[in-house]
Amino acid sequence: MQDVTIYSDGACKGNPGPGGWGAVLVSGDHEKEMFGGEAGTTNNRMELTAVIEALRALKRPCRIAVYTDSQYVQKGIKEWLPGWKARGWKTADKKPVKNADLWQTLDDLTRPHQIEWHWVRGHNGHPGNERADALANKGVASLTGVA
């Protein structure tokens, strides 16, 4: 299996509002930067989309280290997801899971891979996270024209 490191981030100007996502994929000497945006979205949706789009870019099963500054993504994938699935995509207090469509997509995309999830403090000088943040903001700028 190929080793891949993913740095992902989401951004939103207003919540909801125009948002962007960014991801950096690193494997050996190869790097790929990705970004995109959505007009009416939330920060959490962009955080999830960043990881989803990075995983979609992979063509074969890989050993992956994902670095995110989103505790929502980190806790969701490592702590909350099994319970949500067991309860039919309901929270512990029986409410529908927010962003269930993206969580289900992420769950599907993780299956062929071996993934380690890492949380990093955002805006704290972590080089991979800073690059992903810049790409997420580029995604917002692609919609708003404001860098």
LUMSE-452636 format. One line per 10 residues: number of its first residue (from 1); their letters; for each residue x, y, z of N, C-alpha, C. Coordinates in Angstrom, 3 decimals. Layout:
// residues N
NUM	A	X:Y:Z:X:Y:Z:X:Y:Z ~ ...
This chain:
// residues 147
1	MQDVTIYSDG	0.836:-1.194:0.000:0.000:0.000:0.000:0.875:1.249:0.000 ~ 0.446:2.218:-0.750:1.136:3.493:-0.839:0.818:4.333:0.404 ~ 1.820:5.062:0.909:1.623:5.980:2.034:1.269:7.362:1.504 ~ 0.206:7.944:2.055:-0.255:9.271:1.655:-0.539:10.080:2.910 ~ -0.123:11.334:2.893:-0.482:12.268:3.957:-1.428:13.292:3.356 ~ -2.533:13.543:4.068:-3.526:14.528:3.634:-3.628:15.607:4.700 ~ -3.504:16.855:4.264:-3.774:18.009:5.113:-5.048:18.639:4.563 ~ -6.056:18.819:5.412:-7.332:19.327:4.912:-7.820:20.479:5.778 ~ -8.586:21.376:5.151:-9.170:22.487:5.889:-10.381:23.020:5.137 ~ -11.266:23.637:5.895:-12.435:24.296:5.334:-12.497:25.718:5.839
11	ACKGNPGPGG	-13.194:26.562:5.088:-13.354:27.959:5.469:-14.741:28.415:5.053 ~ -15.285:29.368:5.787:-16.591:29.908:5.453:-16.612:31.373:5.854 ~ -17.120:32.217:4.982:-17.257:33.648:5.271:-18.730:33.890:5.582 ~ -19.024:33.842:6.866:-20.412:33.753:7.310:-20.678:32.274:7.524 ~ -21.613:31.959:8.373:-21.873:30.542:8.660:-23.371:30.366:8.883 ~ -24.168:30.214:7.843:-23.777:29.863:6.469:-23.339:31.084:5.656 ~ -22.699:30.748:4.547:-22.212:31.757:3.616:-21.365:31.092:2.565 ~ -20.639:31.893:1.779:-19.733:31.286:0.798:-18.592:30.573:1.519 ~ -18.298:29.377:1.060:-17.276:28.581:1.733:-16.297:27.975:0.754 ~ -15.181:27.532:1.311:-14.169:26.886:0.494:-13.534:25.740:1.247
21	WGAVLVSGDH	-12.940:24.846:0.509:-12.218:23.717:1.085:-10.873:23.611:0.384 ~ -9.909:23.082:1.104:-8.587:22.893:0.531:-7.954:21.633:1.075 ~ -7.128:21.004:0.255:-6.426:19.800:0.681:-5.077:19.718:-0.017 ~ -4.117:19.209:0.723:-2.790:18.924:0.188:-2.556:17.433:0.384 ~ -2.230:16.733:-0.692:-1.917:15.312:-0.637:-0.429:15.152:-0.918 ~ 0.241:14.391:-0.067:1.673:14.177:-0.212:1.947:12.672:-0.194 ~ 2.697:12.212:-1.193:3.114:10.814:-1.242:4.514:10.783:-1.833 ~ 5.477:10.453:-0.989:6.869:10.468:-1.451:7.253:11.869:-1.895 ~ 7.745:11.979:-3.136:8.134:13.274:-3.687:6.989:13.984:-4.392 ~ 5.822:13.357:-4.433:4.686:13.915:-5.171:3.755:14.671:-4.226
31	EKEMFGGEAG	3.292:15.831:-4.702:2.326:16.629:-3.957:1.218:17.071:-4.899 ~ 0.017:17.137:-4.355:-1.128:17.624:-5.129:-1.904:18.575:-4.243 ~ -2.212:19.755:-4.775:-3.047:20.720:-4.067:-4.408:20.757:-4.733 ~ -5.455:20.818:-3.912:-6.820:20.845:-4.412:-7.606:21.886:-3.633 ~ -8.579:22.514:-4.296:-9.480:23.420:-3.586:-10.764:23.579:-4.386 ~ -11.774:24.080:-3.717:-13.054:24.350:-4.361:-13.910:25.176:-3.432 ~ -15.080:25.547:-3.907:-15.962:26.372:-3.090:-17.427:26.081:-3.348 ~ -18.251:26.528:-2.419:-19.705:26.422:-2.531:-20.309:27.728:-2.058 ~ -21.398:28.136:-2.704:-21.994:29.439:-2.413:-22.653:29.502:-1.033 ~ -23.582:28.645:-0.752:-24.310:28.697:0.515:-24.029:27.471:1.343
41	TTNNRMELTA	-23.070:27.568:2.247:-22.631:26.377:2.972:-22.226:26.751:4.390 ~ -21.692:25.787:5.106:-21.222:26.029:6.472:-19.769:25.595:6.597 ~ -19.127:26.058:7.636:-17.742:25.684:7.885:-17.604:24.162:8.041 ~ -18.514:23.550:8.797:-18.417:22.094:9.000:-18.563:21.325:7.693 ~ -19.444:21.774:6.811:-19.585:21.101:5.515:-18.300:21.228:4.699 ~ -17.647:22.362:4.780:-16.402:22.550:4.033:-15.267:21.713:4.627 ~ -15.232:21.588:5.956:-14.223:20.729:6.591:-14.386:19.287:6.109 ~ -15.610:18.802:6.077:-15.876:17.443:5.603:-15.564:17.299:4.113 ~ -15.953:18.292:3.331:-15.739:18.233:1.882:-14.253:18.160:1.558 ~ -13.426:18.862:2.312:-11.982:18.832:2.061:-11.440:17.407:2.150
51	VIEALRALKR	-11.820:16.685:3.184:-11.348:15.306:3.341:-11.960:14.412:2.264 ~ -13.243:14.590:1.986:-13.923:13.781:0.970:-13.249:13.938:-0.385 ~ -12.994:15.163:-0.792:-12.388:15.392:-2.112:-10.968:14.841:-2.179 ~ -10.238:14.950:-1.079:-8.886:14.369:-1.052:-8.954:12.858:-1.220 ~ -9.864:12.202:-0.516:-9.992:10.745:-0.639:-10.470:10.340:-2.029 ~ -11.339:11.142:-2.613:-11.811:10.848:-3.978:-10.676:10.879:-4.992 ~ -9.649:11.659:-4.711:-8.520:11.791:-5.639:-7.640:10.545:-5.664 ~ -7.766:9.685:-4.670:-6.927:8.484:-4.597:-7.512:7.380:-5.476 ~ -6.653:6.740:-6.224:-7.107:5.745:-7.214:-6.994:4.304:-6.730 ~ -6.345:4.083:-5.573:-6.175:2.723:-5.058:-6.132:2.795:-3.534
61	PCRIAVYTDS	-6.334:1.680:-2.861:-6.253:1.685:-1.394:-4.864:2.147:-0.927 ~ -4.856:2.973:0.104:-3.610:3.543:0.617:-3.600:3.524:2.143 ~ -2.383:3.673:2.694:-2.194:3.957:4.118:-2.146:5.476:4.228 ~ -3.065:6.050:4.967:-3.230:7.509:4.954:-3.123:8.070:6.360 ~ -2.448:9.206:6.465:-2.458:10.020:7.678:-3.199:11.304:7.307 ~ -4.352:11.537:7.929:-5.135:12.752:7.681:-4.899:13.709:8.831 ~ -4.556:14.952:8.478:-4.369:16.018:9.461:-5.446:17.066:9.236 ~ -6.243:17.328:10.267:-7.317:18.305:10.202:-7.285:19.173:11.453 ~ -7.720:20.418:11.307:-7.849:21.265:12.486:-9.296:21.298:12.974 ~ -10.122:20.438:12.405:-11.540:20.391:12.756:-11.813:19.297:13.787
71	QYVQKGIKEW	-12.154:19.715:14.991:-12.544:18.725:15.995:-13.846:18.047:15.593 ~ -14.681:18.739:14.844:-15.927:18.161:14.332:-15.619:16.941:13.460 ~ -14.677:17.079:12.539:-14.292:15.948:11.690:-13.600:14.878:12.524 ~ -12.654:15.283:13.337:-11.874:14.340:14.149:-12.769:13.512:15.067 ~ -13.589:14.187:15.858:-14.452:13.458:16.802:-15.549:12.696:16.070 ~ -16.065:13.297:14.993:-17.115:12.628:14.232:-16.675:11.285:13.703 ~ -15.500:11.252:13.087:-15.030:10.010:12.461:-14.560:8.998:13.505 ~ -13.941:9.469:14.584:-13.358:8.545:15.557:-14.292:8.182:16.706 ~ -15.249:9.048:17.037:-16.085:8.809:18.215:-17.568:8.662:17.898 ~ -18.121:9.569:17.106:-19.573:9.640:16.952:-20.141:8.747:15.864
81	LPGWKARGWK	-19.370:8.521:14.788:-19.882:7.808:13.618:-20.476:6.428:13.929 ~ -19.813:5.585:14.710:-20.412:4.266:14.970:-21.802:4.355:15.613 ~ -21.978:5.272:16.548:-23.284:5.448:17.187:-24.334:5.967:16.223 ~ -23.959:6.931:15.400:-24.898:7.466:14.413:-25.387:6.357:13.482 ~ -24.467:5.531:13.023:-24.842:4.450:12.120:-25.757:3.451:12.822 ~ -25.411:3.117:14.061:-26.206:2.141:14.826:-27.623:2.652:15.086 ~ -27.763:3.965:15.201:-29.077:4.565:15.471:-29.784:5.025:14.204 ~ -29.311:4.589:13.051:-29.963:4.983:11.799:-29.764:6.455:11.481 ~ -28.539:6.970:11.689:-28.167:8.357:11.427:-28.974:9.339:12.263 ~ -29.137:8.955:13.530:-29.739:9.825:14.540:-28.703:10.066:15.630
91	TADKKPVKNA	-28.784:11.227:16.259:-27.905:11.535:17.380:-28.389:10.792:18.623 ~ -27.627:10.889:19.688:-28.014:10.224:20.942:-29.371:10.729:21.435 ~ -29.700:11.988:21.144:-31.018:12.501:21.557:-32.052:12.396:20.435 ~ -31.818:11.446:19.522:-32.762:11.024:18.487:-33.074:12.078:17.421 ~ -32.194:13.050:17.260:-32.348:14.055:16.203:-31.534:13.616:14.987 ~ -31.937:14.049:13.790:-31.150:13.690:12.600:-29.724:14.247:12.699 ~ -28.762:13.461:12.258:-27.365:13.890:12.242:-27.213:15.002:11.217 ~ -26.611:16.116:11.625:-26.341:17.196:10.686:-25.269:16.739:9.702 ~ -25.438:17.112:8.460:-24.502:16.777:7.387:-24.378:15.267:7.160 ~ -25.466:14.544:7.429:-25.440:13.081:7.285:-25.021:12.663:5.879
101	DLWQTLDDLT	-25.414:13.430:4.863:-25.033:13.091:3.489:-23.517:13.050:3.337 ~ -22.828:14.033:3.916:-21.370:14.069:3.814:-20.722:13.020:4.706 ~ -21.263:12.804:5.892:-20.719:11.761:6.775:-20.835:10.391:6.118 ~ -21.962:10.128:5.447:-22.141:8.841:4.778:-21.155:8.689:3.630 ~ -20.933:9.761:2.875:-19.951:9.729:1.794:-18.558:9.487:2.348 ~ -18.213:10.207:3.409:-16.893:10.028:4.017:-16.724:8.599:4.526 ~ -17.744:8.079:5.162:-17.690:6.698:5.663:-17.430:5.723:4.514 ~ -18.124:5.906:3.400:-17.923:5.028:2.241:-16.501:5.144:1.681 ~ -15.995:6.382:1.601:-14.685:6.609:1.000:-13.529:6.108:1.869 ~ -13.743:5.963:3.160:-12.667:5.506:4.040:-12.469:3.989:3.972
111	RPHQIEWHWV	-13.468:3.263:3.539:-13.446:1.793:3.623:-12.235:1.110:2.998 ~ -11.803:1.498:1.788:-10.685:0.732:1.209:-9.315:1.085:1.793 ~ -9.265:2.099:2.640:-7.986:2.615:3.113:-7.722:2.261:4.581 ~ -6.452:2.374:4.962:-6.055:2.334:6.369:-5.750:3.784:6.738 ~ -6.573:4.357:7.621:-6.459:5.787:7.896:-6.192:6.043:9.374 ~ -5.202:6.901:9.617:-4.959:7.448:10.951:-5.395:8.903:10.912 ~ -6.208:9.296:11.889:-6.751:10.654:11.947:-5.991:11.449:13.002 ~ -5.535:12.637:12.614:-4.764:13.495:13.512:-5.403:14.880:13.575 ~ -5.570:15.389:14.777:-6.042:16.760:14.941:-4.835:17.656:15.194 ~ -4.808:18.802:14.519:-3.783:19.810:14.752:-4.475:21.136:15.053
121	RGHNGHPGNE	-3.861:21.939:15.888:-4.415:23.251:16.201:-4.310:24.136:14.959 ~ -5.435:24.721:14.555:-5.453:25.584:13.380:-4.765:26.912:13.642 ~ -4.258:27.509:12.584:-3.628:28.844:12.644:-2.536:28.891:13.701 ~ -1.769:27.807:13.756:-0.732:27.694:14.776:0.638:27.385:14.154 ~ 0.766:27.669:12.862:2.057:27.503:12.213:2.374:26.113:11.697 ~ 1.420:25.175:11.748:1.650:23.834:11.197:1.688:23.971:9.666 ~ 2.828:23.675:9.020:2.967:23.954:7.585:1.879:23.325:6.706 ~ 1.556:22.066:6.928:0.523:21.421:6.114:-0.837:22.037:6.320 ~ -1.170:22.343:7.561:-2.452:22.961:7.859:-2.524:24.377:7.287 ~ -1.432:25.107:7.353:-1.418:26.473:6.809:-1.640:26.444:5.290
131	RADALANKGV	-1.034:25.461:4.618:-1.243:25.332:3.165:-2.693:24.981:2.854 ~ -3.258:24.053:3.608:-4.652:23.674:3.384:-5.581:24.858:3.655 ~ -5.274:25.643:4.691:-6.072:26.822:5.016:-6.018:27.835:3.865 ~ -4.834:28.063:3.322:-4.694:28.996:2.200:-5.499:28.510:0.989 ~ -5.489:27.209:0.757:-6.263:26.652:-0.355:-7.763:26.788:-0.110 ~ -8.207:26.569:1.126:-9.627:26.736:1.453:-10.050:28.181:1.207 ~ -9.216:29.119:1.598:-9.532:30.528:1.361:-9.513:30.862:-0.125 ~ -8.665:30.174:-0.894:-8.657:30.325:-2.344:-9.990:29.831:-2.917 ~ -10.528:28.762:-2.316:-11.837:28.262:-2.729:-12.932:29.279:-2.496 ~ -12.892:29.968:-1.357:-13.857:31.033:-1.079:-13.680:32.158:-2.094
141	ASLTGVA	-12.415:32.545:-2.316:-12.122:33.646:-3.249:-12.584:33.326:-4.669 ~ -12.594:32.042:-5.032:-13.051:31.672:-6.377:-14.534:31.999:-6.563 ~ -15.255:32.122:-5.453:-16.669:32.482:-5.501:-16.899:33.975:-5.323 ~ -16.144:34.562:-4.416:-16.403:35.947:-4.021:-15.526:36.958:-4.747 ~ -14.401:36.478:-5.300:-13.462:37.395:-5.936:-12.605:38.157:-4.944 ~ -12.767:37.833:-3.640:-12.003:38.512:-2.596:-11.009:37.517:-2.005 ~ -9.729:37.852:-2.098:-8.691:36.941:-1.571:-8.522:37.082:-0.087
